[in-house]
Amino acid sequence: MLLTRERVLEEKPELLKQSLEDLEFQVFRMQENLKEIAKRWQVIGIEQTKEEKWVIVYLLDDGSSCKIMLNDCESAYRGMWDFSIQAKYEDPHTIHIGDIKGEENKGYGSICMNYLKNHAKSQNVQYIKGDLAERDWDHLDRLIHFYSKHDFHVHVDYDQKFGEIKWNPSY
């Protein structure tokens, strides 16, 4: 566990030592992971999660689809992301989210969504859209909360078990 500056002042020296060792390990892992990830992908950022863990954010954009991926710095990169948002360009003005994959409640989704929105803006894409399908119904409340938190307009037809999300930076 990494300590915030305020907590460092309050903690015992052995906890500070452990925190510094954890940070040193994460930085070492980050360096190694960055080298490997940069061989195949475009690294677009390094962020800290809500649990104060470091992650590397990277992108694949081939003009017809884009994928924002994230890898944590606690484990070695083995060619596979820990979290991703996969999307396709519907047209020059719209990105359609096809799937969000990875562990929940770690802050990974928010980090990746912020990078997707920034990428959309940098590509002059005006909208990010997506669908809520019946397969999402077991976690619909969580999805509505997530998309609303990220300034998406969320429309849900509960009878048909279908929904749509839409983001426009002018909202």
C-alpha angles and dihedrals in degrees: 000000000000118000126225117234091256092052092047089063090054100042131089119258093252091056090049089051091051091048091052091048090051091050092047090051092049092049091050091048090046091055092049093045092047091055092052098041093048090058091068109015142042108256107217103173155347116226141174120234126225086264089056094250120141121239136181118226120204140174143219115192118167096169095259099054138016132202127193110203134185133200125190121229096225094079135039118267107248100179096279131094123236093217136008145177111210119199143162132214107248090186136332090287103041138062116194117206109224101178145350114210133184145060116326132225096031097099092251093120093054092048092050094043091053090051091047091053091048090048091050090052092048089053092047090245109157102195141038113196138176145164133246107215133191089263087066095056095097089062101025095125090054091049093049090050092047096049093042090051088055094051098257121148105235122201119184128187101199094186094055093035092232135118144173133215127201133181126191120172090225092064 
